[in-house]
Amino acid sequence: MSTPGSSSDSVDKDVFRDVFVPQDESERSLGALAYANGLCVHFGAHLSGLMVGLVPYYPISISASANPEGWMNAQRQAAEEASATEGRLHAIYARLTAQNDLKRVDAFEQEVARICARRARTADLTVMGWPPGEVGDLERTIFEACLFESGRPVLLTPLKKAFRAPPQRALVAWNGSREAARAIREALPLLRRTRLTRIVTVDSEEADSDGFEDTSAQLERHLTRQEVAVETKRAHSGGRDFAVTLAEEAEQFGAGLVVLGGYGYPRSGQWVYGGATRAVLALARTPMLLAY
């Protein structure tokens, strides 16, 4: 185990200043808001929420000729419902203890993910609620857009997981990839505040194919110089799925945060997260910070 250096002022050099939450009234989204509020209070960060009022979509052939009055009524009803939701959310935001703002944008459903990704680019971190198991298509596309198109990390929190203080323990899933390295860099404000961070490699070899030293040892030294208290563990899957192994390691370690790279592939002009990432998220019981 390595322990961090003794510098007294470097911890506060790298903190979150702006946190973004894609906002609606679901339990999942309100849970993310509560978590983000606690995180922002701790870091002195500003919390920004974005609510999207969904505009009904009617093909031009239908709206223009078949039933224009019905289309106008649907538009009017959707606007009224969005205004009512906005009012309730503003009341919730007024009770938050972190400095905050809530904006509303009206858009078609197929535009929501792009809008959220664009907003996420000007925040240090996006926080989203992520219940174990499968999520809806809209939530999934928002997550994929924020992860792969914003250039910023995404923190997923399980339902009713409040942020009261930085995690005492964090687990870093390390495989030597660019994505994993990026996630670790983005997580440093939290990792520096843990009592212990464990680097976990699953079914890794002692050295890479070029004969160089195993990169987990290099990473341990790097994080020590970054003032993170850190240790390394090699985990063996025993033929089990990587996601199951990682979830068990996090639970046994008592991790309050899991940090890992987000992996995906292009499909129909957009990036979607891959099978390994999907499997890990399906088993998530602990807040997870991902970056691409």
DAVEN-V945495 format. One record per residue. N is the residue number from 1. RES is the residue in one small letter. SS is DSSP state (a for helix, b for strand, c for the rest). Layout:
# DAVEN-V945495
N & RES & SS
N & RES & SS
This chain:
# DAVEN-V945495
1 & m & c
2 & s & b
3 & t & c
4 & p & c
5 & g & c
6 & s & c
7 & s & c
8 & s & c
9 & d & c
10 & s & c
11 & v & a
12 & d & a
13 & k & a
14 & d & c
15 & v & c
16 & f & c
17 & r & c
18 & d & b
19 & v & b
20 & f & b
21 & v & b
22 & p & b
23 & q & b
24 & d & c
25 & e & c
26 & s & c
27 & e & a
28 & r & a
29 & s & a
30 & l & a
31 & g & a
32 & a & a
33 & l & a
34 & a & a
35 & y & a
36 & a & a
37 & n & a
38 & g & a
39 & l & a
40 & c & a
41 & v & a
42 & h & a
43 & f & a
44 & g & c
45 & a & c
46 & h & b
47 & l & b
48 & s & b
49 & g & b
50 & l & b
51 & m & b
52 & v & b
53 & g & b
54 & l & b
55 & v & c
56 & p & c
57 & y & c
58 & y & c
59 & p & c
60 & i & a
61 & s & a
62 & i & a
63 & s & a
64 & a & a
65 & s & a
66 & a & a
67 & n & c
68 & p & a
69 & e & a
70 & g & a
71 & w & a
72 & m & a
73 & n & a
74 & a & a
75 & q & a
76 & r & a
77 & q & a
78 & a & a
79 & a & a
80 & e & a
81 & e & a
82 & a & a
83 & s & a
84 & a & a
85 & t & a
86 & e & a
87 & g & a
88 & r & a
89 & l & a
90 & h & a
91 & a & a
92 & i & a
93 & y & a
94 & a & a
95 & r & c
96 & l & c
97 & t & c
98 & a & c
99 & q & c
100 & n & b
101 & d & b
102 & l & b
103 & k & b
104 & r & b
105 & v & b
106 & d & b
107 & a & b
108 & f & c
109 & e & a
110 & q & a
111 & e & a
112 & v & a
113 & a & a
114 & r & a
115 & i & a
116 & c & a
117 & a & a
118 & r & a
119 & r & a
120 & a & a
121 & r & c
122 & t & c
123 & a & c
124 & d & c
125 & l & b
126 & t & b
127 & v & b
128 & m & b
129 & g & b
130 & w & c
131 & p & c
132 & p & c
133 & g & c
134 & e & c
135 & v & c
136 & g & c
137 & d & a
138 & l & a
139 & e & a
140 & r & a
141 & t & a
142 & i & a
143 & f & a
144 & e & a
145 & a & a
146 & c & a
147 & l & a
148 & f & a
149 & e & a
150 & s & c
151 & g & c
152 & r & c
153 & p & b
154 & v & b
155 & l & b
156 & l & b
157 & t & b
158 & p & c
159 & l & c
160 & k & c
161 & k & c
162 & a & c
163 & f & c
164 & r & c
165 & a & c
166 & p & c
167 & p & c
168 & q & c
169 & r & b
170 & a & b
171 & l & b
172 & v & b
173 & a & b
174 & w & c
175 & n & c
176 & g & c
177 & s & c
178 & r & a
179 & e & a
180 & a & a
181 & a & a
182 & r & a
183 & a & a
184 & i & a
185 & r & a
186 & e & a
187 & a & a
188 & l & a
189 & p & a
190 & l & a
191 & l & a
192 & r & c
193 & r & c
194 & t & c
195 & r & c
196 & l & b
197 & t & b
198 & r & b
199 & i & b
200 & v & b
201 & t & b
202 & v & b
203 & d & c
204 & s & c
205 & e & c
206 & e & c
207 & a & b
208 & d & c
209 & s & c
210 & d & c
211 & g & c
212 & f & c
213 & e & b
214 & d & c
215 & t & a
216 & s & a
217 & a & a
218 & q & a
219 & l & a
220 & e & a
221 & r & a
222 & h & a
223 & l & a
224 & t & a
225 & r & a
226 & q & c
227 & e & c
228 & v & c
229 & a & c
230 & v & b
231 & e & b
232 & t & b
233 & k & b
234 & r & b
235 & a & b
236 & h & c
237 & s & c
238 & g & c
239 & g & c
240 & r & c
241 & d & c
242 & f & a
243 & a & a
244 & v & a
245 & t & a
246 & l & a
247 & a & a
248 & e & a
249 & e & a
250 & a & a
251 & e & a
252 & q & a
253 & f & a
254 & g & c
255 & a & c
256 & g & c
257 & l & b
258 & v & b
259 & v & b
260 & l & b
261 & g & b
262 & g & c
263 & y & c
264 & g & b
265 & y & b
266 & p & b
267 & r & b
268 & s & c
269 & g & c
270 & q & b
271 & w & b
272 & v & b
273 & y & b
274 & g & c
275 & g & a
276 & a & a
277 & t & a
278 & r & a
279 & a & a
280 & v & a
281 & l & a
282 & a & a
283 & l & c
284 & a & c
285 & r & c
286 & t & c
287 & p & c
288 & m & b
289 & l & b
290 & l & b
291 & a & b
292 & y & c
